[in-house]
Amino acid sequence: MKIPLVDLKLQYKSLKTEIDSAVGEVIERGEFILGPELKAFEEDMAAYLDVKYAVGVASGTDALELALLACGIQPDDEVLTTPFTFIATAETIAKCGAKPVFVDIDPKTCNIDPSKIEAKITKKTTAILPVHLYGHPADMGQITKIAREHNLKVIEDCAQALGAKHKGKKVGSIGNAGCLSFFPSKVLGAYGDGGMVVTDDPAVAEKLEMLRNHGSKEKYYHLVHGFNSRLDSLQAAILRVKLRYLDSWIELRRQKASHYSKLVSQIDGIESPWEAPYAYHCFNYYTLRFKEQRRDKVREFLASQGIATAIYYPLSLHLQEVYRYLGYKPGDFPQSELAQAEVLSLPLYPELTEGQMEEIISLVGRCCREETKVR
Ligand SMILES: *Cc1c(COP(=O)(O)O)cnc(C)c1O
């Protein structure tokens, strides 16, 4: 049985009429950049997240970079973040000329551990950039408290967490700015690249609108150096259709995640995803932790049976070649290094069937039992 990590073709089949007609309308009208579809989608997203402003940009990576700049991050500033994330999180801090400063993760959520943040704050620290990894919100209560006490900005990386909630409040609406990605495999995926920054701060929103459009408010009059980074009208029209289904898709993801976890509980040595009491997990990814170095065996075995899996992420950022200049070494972030050896994400999408999940977990169980016998 072949099972992909995500099946985007199945989703398209179920929405084909609506999406084709939305795309057709954009093409018929012939307005592709900063048109009415983008404006409408920005309004829909602002309403969905309960924020005042939403600014569509070209990708989740650009959302992070533009949000950092719009929040006033300067060269030589230090920005605190997690080493256990996608490169874009730290890369964009560095692109602003600032220095990414890593803080180890909480092993239960794989998100930045708030109890380790204060020790890393210096006179140069200007912001905290938490990531809501896999779709589980970071501990925003503690993070915003520390930020207030030390006068730091909070920029949320919500690339994997659109629709997730912290104490009932959607992530992205809690810090000074929230960054979304519409990369195809994210909970709300475009048919190409796309991203968005959301904020309640009118000054930040104004800067974002300038930055994404070559630093201009009025065409051909430029106030600062900016970017060519807009969410195009075709993607906005597609995402606008999909946004209407997002909450029902997240509910399906949650039901499937809980079914997976029930099946997994029968097998020793596997930890299923945790949901903190404050959290509503949106399960962009369903990620298990395999104890006793079994992860790679299980991954190989599943691959041989046609089941796709993924490792988010196999090497913590503090150990990456690109960050050698920061001077970190193995052992600096033990929880992040343990996670990189143990995590494995299984196929999860709204159309995945219970039969497929049962098949996957029975293969996992078989592999783990055989491993135990060998030991
Ligand atoms: C996907 C992702 C990004 C980047 O988004 P793109 O749209 O691919 O540029 C940033 N941070 C995290 C945690 C992500 O998962």
The ligand as a MOL file (V3000), in Angstrom:
LIG
                    3D

  0  0  0     0  0            999 V3000
M  V30 BEGIN CTAB
M  V30 COUNTS 15 15 0 0 0
M  V30 BEGIN ATOM
M  V30 1 C 7.4410 26.1920 6.2720 0
M  V30 2 C 8.1270 26.9250 7.3480 0
M  V30 3 C 8.6920 28.2150 7.1680 0
M  V30 4 C 8.8750 28.8620 5.8200 0
M  V30 5 O 7.7910 28.9460 5.0320 0
M  V30 6 P 7.9220 29.0250 3.4160 0
M  V30 7 O 6.5490 29.4310 3.0160 0
M  V30 8 O 8.3140 27.6820 2.9330 0
M  V30 9 O 8.9330 30.0670 3.0980 0
M  V30 10 C 9.1860 28.8820 8.2770 0
M  V30 11 N 9.1680 28.3290 9.4970 0
M  V30 12 C 8.6740 27.0890 9.7130 0
M  V30 13 C 8.6650 26.5500 11.1030 0
M  V30 14 C 8.1550 26.3470 8.6470 0
M  V30 15 O 7.6730 25.1120 8.8640 0
M  V30 END ATOM
M  V30 BEGIN BOND
M  V30 1 1 1 2
M  V30 2 1 2 3
M  V30 3 2 2 14
M  V30 4 1 3 4
M  V30 5 2 3 10
M  V30 6 1 4 5
M  V30 7 1 5 6
M  V30 8 2 6 7
M  V30 9 1 6 8
M  V30 10 1 6 9
M  V30 11 1 10 11
M  V30 12 2 11 12
M  V30 13 1 12 13
M  V30 14 1 12 14
M  V30 15 1 14 15
M  V30 END BOND
M  V30 END CTAB
M  END
